[in-house]
Amino acid sequence: MKEIILSILLVLVLASSASSFDIMFENTTNKTLIYTLSWLACDWEGFPEETEMVVGELAPGKKSIMGVDYKAGPYAISWSNLSSSSTEFYKEHEITVEKDKCMVISTPGIPPWIIPN
């Protein structure tokens, strides 16, 4: 519980200094996973078209905090296993970031949440 409170305080401090949204990826599983942040732009017919903005790999229990220069809008976050893994894992969540100054927190098991500044 103490670690969760410290993580939330760290997130709030980082979010207060951002000019655009920040994002924290946290691998809460026991296997190495790949995360992807994609912008959901609309194509000329109005259908969403994914554009990958961030891709990374996280070991079990590790975090990656990024102060990205992306603005509010629709995004998708996906988590998947390494191609060399013997087990199958895939989760994808769509989010809409409505404020430039906020922190997005993503873990593989639950939908991301947004902490406004």
Secondary structure, DSSP 8 states (H G I E B T S, - for coil): -HHHHHHHHHHHHHHHT-SS-EEEEE--SSS-EEEEEEEEEE-TTS-EEEEEEEEEEE-TT-EEEEE----SEEEEEEEEE-TT-SS--EEEEEEEE--SSEEEEE-SSS--EEEE-
